């Protein structure tokens, strides 16, 4: 995924506007208050220790830095056959509560239906949730 993101965003990388790295989210290799924004798409399902992950994200975010989490809600994920393989699913409210309980201020939430997805020859309803929060 890092190579694909790098190739897809090559112009931004060349201009110094984007960088893609692979790292262990439990111990991010960045100094304190390094980023103004952290954006993650469809990774929250795999965070074994959410309290450590969110603590690390908070550590590397500058004051008033933004955390944006994009995910498919539990109502969609629990119907997909792949989620029986190590996924933890979240509703919109679960995500909001998780962030709030870890000291983030949730400022915007978007939940929308999306185009159906096909897995293993079967169609499934689809939706997404995007939660924007600030480190205070």
C-alpha positions as CSV (number, residue, x, y, z in Angstrom):
1,X,0.0,0.0,0.0
2,X,2.9,2.4,0.7
3,X,4.3,1.8,-2.8
4,X,0.9,2.2,-4.3
5,X,0.2,5.4,-2.4
6,X,3.7,6.7,-3.4
7,X,3.1,6.0,-7.1
8,X,-0.4,7.4,-7.1
9,X,0.7,10.6,-5.4
10,X,4.1,10.9,-7.0
11,X,3.7,14.6,-7.9
12,X,2.8,15.5,-4.3
13,X,5.8,13.5,-3.1
14,X,8.2,15.3,-5.5
15,X,6.9,18.7,-4.3
16,X,7.4,17.7,-0.6
17,X,3.6,17.8,0.0
18,X,3.2,14.1,0.8
19,X,5.2,11.3,2.4
20,X,4.3,7.7,2.9
21,X,5.9,5.4,5.5
22,X,5.2,2.1,7.1
23,X,5.5,2.1,10.8
24,X,4.3,0.3,13.9
25,X,1.3,2.3,15.2
26,X,2.1,1.3,18.8
27,X,5.4,3.1,18.6
28,X,5.4,5.7,15.9
29,X,8.9,6.7,14.7
30,X,8.3,10.5,14.9
31,X,9.1,13.1,17.5
32,X,6.5,14.7,19.7
33,X,4.1,17.2,18.0
34,X,5.5,16.4,14.6
35,X,2.3,16.4,12.5
36,X,-0.6,18.9,12.1
37,X,-2.8,16.2,10.7
38,X,-3.2,12.4,10.9
39,X,-5.5,10.7,8.5
40,X,-6.3,7.0,8.6
41,X,-8.6,5.0,6.3
42,X,-10.0,1.6,7.2
43,X,-7.2,0.8,9.8
44,X,-9.1,1.2,13.1
45,X,-10.4,-2.4,12.7
46,X,-6.9,-3.7,13.3
47,X,-5.8,-1.7,16.3
48,X,-5.4,-4.3,19.0
49,X,-4.6,-1.7,21.7
50,X,-6.7,1.4,20.9
51,X,-5.6,3.2,24.0
52,X,-1.9,2.9,23.0
53,X,-2.6,3.8,19.3
54,X,-4.6,6.9,20.3
55,X,-1.9,7.9,22.8
56,X,0.8,7.6,20.1
57,X,-1.3,9.6,17.6
58,X,-1.8,12.3,20.3
59,X,1.9,12.3,21.0
60,X,2.8,13.0,17.4
61,X,0.1,15.6,16.8
62,X,0.7,19.2,17.4
63,X,-1.6,21.1,19.8
64,X,-4.9,21.6,17.9
65,X,-3.8,19.0,15.4
66,X,-6.5,17.1,13.5
67,X,-7.2,13.4,13.6
68,X,-9.4,12.1,10.8
69,X,-10.6,8.5,10.9
70,X,-12.5,7.0,8.0
71,X,-14.1,3.6,8.4
72,X,-17.0,1.5,7.4
73,X,-19.6,1.3,10.2
74,X,-20.3,-1.8,12.1
75,X,-23.7,-2.1,10.4
76,X,-21.9,-2.7,7.1
77,X,-18.8,-4.5,8.3
78,X,-20.5,-7.1,10.3
79,X,-22.3,-8.3,7.1
80,X,-19.0,-8.8,5.2
81,X,-17.5,-12.3,5.2
82,X,-13.9,-11.0,5.7
83,X,-14.6,-9.5,9.1
84,X,-14.4,-12.8,10.8
85,X,-10.6,-12.7,10.3
86,X,-9.3,-10.3,13.0
87,X,-11.5,-7.2,12.5
88,X,-13.0,-5.2,15.4
89,X,-15.9,-3.2,14.1
90,X,-17.2,0.2,15.2
91,X,-20.3,2.2,14.9
92,X,-20.2,5.9,14.4
93,X,-21.1,6.4,18.1
94,X,-18.4,3.9,19.1
95,X,-15.7,5.9,17.2
96,X,-16.9,9.2,18.7
97,X,-16.9,7.7,22.2
98,X,-13.4,6.2,21.7
99,X,-11.9,9.5,20.6
100,X,-13.7,11.5,23.3
101,X,-12.6,9.1,26.0
102,X,-9.0,9.6,24.9
103,X,-9.0,13.3,25.1
104,X,-9.9,14.3,21.5
105,X,-12.6,16.8,20.7
106,X,-14.8,15.5,18.0
107,X,-15.8,18.4,15.7
108,X,-17.4,16.8,12.7
109,X,-18.9,13.5,11.7
110,X,-20.1,12.5,8.2
111,X,-21.9,9.2,7.6
112,X,-23.1,8.3,4.1
113,X,-24.2,5.4,2.1
114,X,-21.8,4.5,-0.7
115,X,-21.9,2.4,-3.8
116,X,-22.4,-1.3,-3.2
117,X,-19.2,-3.5,-3.0
118,X,-18.7,-6.9,-4.4
119,X,-16.8,-9.6,-2.5
120,X,-16.5,-13.2,-3.6
121,X,-19.1,-12.7,-6.3
122,X,-21.7,-11.3,-3.8
123,X,-22.9,-7.7,-3.5
124,X,-23.1,-5.9,-0.2
125,X,-24.5,-2.6,0.9
126,X,-21.8,-0.1,1.7
127,X,-21.4,3.1,3.7
128,X,-18.7,5.1,5.3
129,X,-18.1,7.3,8.4
130,X,-15.6,10.1,8.6
131,X,-14.8,11.4,12.1
132,X,-12.8,14.6,12.5
133,X,-11.3,15.4,15.9
134,X,-8.8,17.8,17.4
135,X,-6.1,17.3,19.9
136,X,-6.6,19.9,22.6
